[in-house]
Amino acid sequence: MPISRQEFDDGRLDLSVPILQFLSLRNGEAFTADEVLDELLNYYGRRVTEAEVVVVLEDLVKADKLESKQIAGAEGYIYKGELY
């Protein structure tokens, strides 16, 4: 499981790091929690649940790093700000 430089330097895993990294790289697109989960599992090799992803996404919305909006019955999340 690859980890980010920030996690390596901090000596701990922080799910918000790969989530922000992924969403900032795709900053013109919104994703559902399930789509973010798929990316975490397939690309980042993180073994997490959708519930864990939703908690982190909502925390990032509260921290004003992401925006969320209900679209077609699903909550979408998009990066808010400069490129990562």
Buried (B, 14 or more C-beta within 10 A) or exposed (E): EEBBEBBEEEEEBBBBBBBBBBBBEEBEEBBBBEBBBBBBEEEBEBEBEBEBBBBBBBBBBEEEBBBBEEEEEEBBBBBBEEEE
